[in-house]
Amino acid sequence: MPEHQIDVGGRTLCVLEAGVPDGHAVFDLHGTPGSRLLWHELVADAEARGIRLLSYDRPGYGGSDPAPGRIVADAASDIAAIADALGIDRFAVHGGSGGGPHALACTQLQDRVVAVASLAGVAPWEADGLDWLEGMGQDNLDEFGAVLEGEEALRPYLLGQRKAMLAGDPGALAESLLSLLCPPDRAVLTGEVAHFFHDQIQAGIEGGIDGWVDDDFVFAKPWGFELADIRVPVQVWHGVQDQFVPVAHGHWLAERIPGAEAHIYEEDGHLTLQLSRIGAVHDWLLGHF
């Protein structure tokens, strides 16, 4: 799969390309923490549907330079710059978990983005009527508790989490995430799935945690755009058993994004939703080109 180093105003973004080179372009935005690496079944689905699939390391992850002080809305200009550099005019976007808000940011590009899907994505920090932390596993409660204390508390906490996630074989990853794994997610995070998530996270944070630190802070700040102003078609996908991002976030987003379609699954958690629903997501996105 070809990779590109793309200059964005003096910063470099590391971009991965897969699928069909002359197909409709779809961006996949990784979670927190994560990287540009793509699950092989996602790539196979893109190839089967004729999709030109693109992913990139958000600033501060993997091969992408940091962008200190970034906010969620800045993802739109980064993705537009990638599209410009690769000769892409119109495109669709989907993002999972921490990639969900960044996917929604692309709705600002109304003349270029045909549709957006958020999979298990978080709602804004100060979402009216939503207890943002309620229902999250203890690891998330500890992490965002550190966010509220500031970088002097968050950075050492994430360094400890990084060490636990990357220690030993991929089986250690599930142990490091135990408080966040509902039964369906615990069952799926084995074998090649565990290897993939371990490799994806390693590619993102092995060289440092700047991207992870920045992601956590952007979620706790205003996103920089209003959901009520969205005019691009949006789908919100969520699993009822999700302990990373509780399903209340999905309901909240779907109720406040004009015209959004909600797809809520009783049997899914955080990981199973993102792994098993991508074919339907791709099919819907392609219908808007």
N, C-alpha and C positions, 0 to 999 in steps of 0.2 A: 504494500500500500504506500503510495507516494506521500511524502511529507513536504511541507513548504514553510520557509521562514519568511514571514511577511512583516514589513516595516509599517508601523502605525505611529506616525508622529514622533519618530525617534525611538520608539519601543519595538521590540520584536515579539510577534505572536507565532507560536508553533502550531501548525495546522496539519491534520491528518486527513487524507482523502481515500474513499473506498467506493464500492459500488460501480455504477456505469458512468463513464466520463461524460457522455453527452446526454445524460438523463436529467430529469427535473432535480434541482438542488434542494437538499434537506439538511439542515444543521442539527446535530445532536449535541446538547450541552450537558456536560458531566455534573455529577453531584459534588458534595462537600464532605471530605476531601476527595479529589479524583484527578483525572487527566484525560487526554485525548484518546487513549486506547479504547478500542471498540470491541464489544462482545461479538463473538463470531456468528451467532445466530441473528444478531441485528444486521451484520454485514450481508449474510446470506439472504435475508429478507429484502434488503435494499437491492441486491443484485437481481433477485427474482422479479422485483417490481419495476426495474429500470430506473432506480434512484441513484443520483450522484450524492453520496453521503459524505458529509464533512463534520469534523469535530476539531476542537482546538483546546489547548491548555489556557484556562483563564489566567489573567495576569498574576504572576507570582507562583504559579504552578509549573512543574516540569521545565519545558524549554521556553516558556514565555516570561518576559521581563515583568517585574512588578509595576503596578500603577498606584502609587500611594494616594490614599484619599478617595479611591474610586467608590462609586455608588452603583446600585443595580442598573440604573438607566444607562450607564456608560457601556454596557454590553452591546447595546444597539449600534453604537458608532464603531465599535471594534468589529462586529460581525459585518457591518456594511463595508468597512475597509477591506476585510478578507474577501468579500464578494467582489468588490471592485478589482482587487488584485488578480482574481481568478477569472475575471470576465463573466461574472454571474449577474444577471439583471434581477430576476425574480426568484424567490426562494421561500421555503417553509421552515419552521423551527419547532423542535420538541426538546424539552429539558426535563430531567428527572431530579427529584429531591432539591438540593441547592441550585441545580440548573433550572428549576421551574420558574423562579422569579426573573432570572436572566432571559429565559425564553419569552416571558410576558413583556419584558422591556422592548423586545423587537416589534411589538405591536405599534410602537412609535413610528416605524418605517412603513406607513400605510401604503405608499406607492410601490413598495417592493415586496413586502411580506404578504403571502397569500393566505396563510393560516398558521396558528400556533397551538401546540398542545403542551399542557403542564401535567407531569406525571408525579404524583406524591410530593408536590411542591408546597413550600411554606407560604403562609399569608404574611402581610406586613406586620411588623413588630407591634405597632400601636393600633392594630385592627379593632375597631369599635365593636364591643360585644363578644370578643373572643379572648379567652384565657390562653395566651400563646403557648405556655409551657404545659398546660394540663394534659395529662395522658402520655407525655414523653417518658422514655426510660431514664434511669438515674444518670447515665453518662451524659445525656443531653442536658439534664438539669444542672449537673456540675459544670459542663462546658459553658452554658449561657449564664450561669452564676458568675463564672470568671469573666465573661464578656462585660457584665455590668460593673465589675471591679476595675476593669481597664486592662491595657496591654501588659502591664507588669504582673498581673495575675494570669491572664490568658496565655501568654507565650510559654511560660514554664509548664502550664497544664497541658497544652497541645504537644509540647516536646515529649512529655511522658506518654501521651496517647500515641504519638508517632512511634515511639520505641516499642510499645506493646503491640501495635498493629503490624509492624514490620519484623518483629522478632521471630526467628525460627521459620517453620514451614507455614504454608497458607492456613493450616488448621488452627494456628494461633489467632488468626483474624476473628474467627467466630467467638473465641473466648474473650477477646478484647472488647467485643460488641454485645456481650451476653445480655445486658440489661435492656438493650434496644431490640432484641430479636423476639418477635412473636413466634408461636409454633410454626406457621408456614415458612417464615423466613429462616428460622433455625434449621428446618428440614432441608431447605434448598441450598444453604451456604456450606456445601461440601464439594468434594471432587473438583471438577473443572470449573464450577461456578466460584468456589473458594479461590482457586488458582487465578481466575480472571480478576476478581476484585482485589486480591492481594497485589497482582501485577499492576493493575490500574492505579491503585493508591500509591504503590511504591514509585511508579513513574512520576506521579504528581508531587510527592513530598520527600523523596529520598534526598534531594539536594537542598531542602529547607522548607519551612512552613509559612513563608510570607503569604502565599495565596490563601492558605487556610485561615490564617489570622485575619486577612482582609475580608474574606467571605463572611466570617462570623460577625465582623463589625458592620458590613453592609446590610446584613439582615436586621440589625438593631437600629439602623438609621432610616429615614425616609427614602423611598425607592427612587424618587425623582420624576415620577409620572403618576397620573391618576388612573386608577382602574376604570372609573366611570367614563373616561374619555376614549376607551378602547373601541375601535370600529372594525377591527380585523376579526374574522371568525376564530373562536377559541373553544377548545375542549379542555375540561378539567377531569383528570383521572385520579382515583384514590382507592386505597384498600382500607376496609373498616378496621382491620386488625393492626394497622400500622402503629408502631411504637417509636419510630424515628420522627415522623411528622403525623400527628394524629389526624384522623379523618375530618375533624371539625375544621381544619384548615381548608380542606378541599370544598366542604360545604360553603364555607365563608366566601371563598373566591368565586365559586360558581354563582352564588346569589348576588354578587356585586359587579361582575363583569357583564356588560350588556350582551345579551344573546348567547352567553356561554352554555355549552352542553356539558352536563355532569354525567360521568360514568363511575359509579361507586360499586365496589365489589365486596360482598360479605366475606368471601373466602380468601381475599388477598391481604398481604402485609405490604411492607415497603419494597422489599426486593422482588417478591413474586409478581407484583403488579408491573414493575419495570421490565422484568424478564419475559413475561408471558403475553403482554398486551400490545407489543410493538407492531405486530402485523396489522391489527385494526387501526392503530394510530397512523401508520404509513398510508393505509388505504384511504383514510379520511383526509389526510393532508393532500394526497395526490388529486383528490376530487376537487380541489380548489385552484388548480393551475388552469 
